[in-house]
Amino acid sequence: MKTFALSVLVLLLIINIRSNASAAPAKDEDVKILMRHYEQIEDQLARSVHYSKKEQSGDETTIQQAWFNGAGDSIKVATERTAPGRRELTEYIAADFELVHDGMFVLTREETAQPDGTTQVDESRKCLAGNGEIIRELKKTARFKPGESTDTVQVPNVAVDLKKLPKDKRSDQELLSKPQTIAESLQQSGQLDLDPFVNVTGDSEKYRVIRGTASPDGRYAIALGFTKGKIDWDKLADPDFPGTYSTDDSDGTDGVDSENGKTVNYVVDLTTRRILGTTGGDYFGTRHRYNHRECEVLWSPDSKNFVEIYSGKWNYESCHAGRISTGPKLVGTVDLGKYAEKAADSFRASHKHRKERGSIAIFASEVTNDGLIELELTDQESGGDGKGDVNFSADEKIRLSEASGHLRLDTVNVREAPQE
């Protein structure tokens, strides 16, 4: 049931983004994100839910495996096929296969026995962007003598020159959907080999986790809850999307339920199922997106600092930043959205920009371990003759810090964002 031990080698190859000077330059930042995801996911597999399935067809054996974090997100899928003289492995890794906007890493390896007793090994490592575009591909090929280890760590890799590929070969949309299909199939018909959460109850009846909000280490997530009453989750279940929940917003009152009061968002510890506290946000469902409304959560690499943004089509509804300390304990949360608006207004006034004010949208691009938050705030028109026009856009760097057990925000830098 074990796949090939290539984790360290894979990381080294991804980091080596300049391994071939003649190859088309990779999108370095996207590759770095995928590299970081790979490290984080490999680190949490031992404490993830694991399914497997073994099938025999003639002399060929197929083993499929899937791993899910405590939030229910599928994070790794592996398929291994063996037959006399042949062995094939494909591994997929992503922060969540259902939400692959940050891209996906794919490893393929083929071992083939040769007539002279040697073994031919061919490997490929692809980094895919969220749209399926191949942004980096490295290949290895080697021939090993009988009895020799087939470890390719000493074999040089070759970066594929993506510019020389036909345009229809520069993306692979099929790969984006394939692992999620395998993962869902294994949940239904595979064998459950490990579930570290099965006997953990905690506060789980008070909340439901919002998809795609798990921290990089798989320990924390943001969840949907309500201000009062014992929650009948069956009444809030979405029949069109099994396993998801939301308030009925047919009358425009999303976030309000007659029996349970108003919506609240919690920070939860997935390992204990305990609620650590509220985020200040009020996203109303457990799906990542509902048409133009979505919940985006960005974490620092150490899973301590986070930003939660609830956005509509043209504007943000709420935006909060928070920090988790050892314990674990939620230190607190602060209204990042209001602070970012004030910082932008001060900059706009000092640089004599026009005062027209439309709908404010906020997008966070990075949260660091030391609390630096990078975001873009955009003021745009959501209606009328100027619908879609941007009045003002700013790139902001804001520091989240802690003093005497309380959080505060400080402006590091504000500059006008370049217009596309």
C-alpha positions, 0 to 999 in steps of 0.5 A: 500500500506504500507509494514511492518515497520521493517527497524530498526529491520532489521538493528539491526539483520544484525549488530548482526553478532555474534548472534549464536556462533555455526553458521558458521561465516558470511563474515563480510565485505560483511554483513556490505556493505549490511547493509550500502546499506540498510540504504542508500536506505531506506533513499532515498525511499521518493525521489525515483520514485515509481511504484505499481500494485494491482491485485485481484484473488479470495480472494487473493490480491497482491500488487507489488511495485518498487522504482528507484533512479534518475539514473534509477537504481532499488533499492527496490522491495516489493511483498505483498499477503493477503488472509483470515487468511494469509499475506505474504511479501517479500522485496528485496534491492540492490544498483542496481538489474541489477548490483548485484555484491555487493549482495542483502538483502531479507526479507520474513515475513509470518503471519498465523491465527491459529484455536485458534485465535492466529497468527503465524509469521515467518520471514527470513532475507538473505544476498546474495553475488553477486554470489547468495551465502547466507552469512548470514541468520537470522530467527524468529518465534513467536505466538501472542495472539488475538488482540496482536501486531505482532511486532517481535522486542522483539523476539530473532533471530536465525542465520542459521548454513549455514554449516549444509545446503545441498550445493544446499541450500547455494545459491539462484541464482533465487533471484538475477534475480527475483526483476529486472524482477518485477521492469521492469514489473512494469515500463511497466504496473504498476501505477506511484505513484511518480516521483520527477524528472518528471518536472526537466530538467536542463542540461539533454539533454547534457548527459545520466547517466552511469548505476551503478554510482549513489552515496549512497544518490541517489543524484549524478551520473556519466554521458556520454557527448560530447565535442561539438554539439547538441547531437542526442541521437537517433543516439547513442542508442543501439538497442540491449539494449533499453535505453542505448547509446554509440559511434560506436566502430566498427572501434576501435575508441570508445569515438569519434563521428564525429558530437559530438567530444570526449567523456567526463564524467560528474558529475551530480546532479540528483535532479536538472539534472545539470552538476557539472563538468567533471571527467577527465574520458572518458568512452564511453557508458551508460552500466556498462560493454561492454565485458571486458571494464567497468566503476566502480565508488566508492563513500564515504558513505557521497556521497562527494568523488568518484573514477571513473575507466574506465578499459579494459581487462588487464589495466585501461584506466583512473582513477580519484578521485573527491570531491563534496562540499556544494552547491553542487559544484564540487571542482575538480578532480585529476588523481589518476591513474598516481599518483598510478603508480608513488607511485608503481614505487617508492616502486618497485625501493626502494625494488629492484623489477624487472623493467619489465612493462606490463599492469597496472590494478587498482581496488579501494576497499574503499573511506572514508568520510575523503578522504582515498582511498584504491586501488590495482594496478597490473602490469601484462603481457597481451600477449606473453608466459607470458600472465597473469603473474603478475610482481608486485602488490601493495596495496596502501592507498592514501589521497585525500585532499583539500587546498585553493579550490584545490585537492591534493593526498598524499601517506599514505602507499604502500605495496606489495600485497600478491599473491594468 
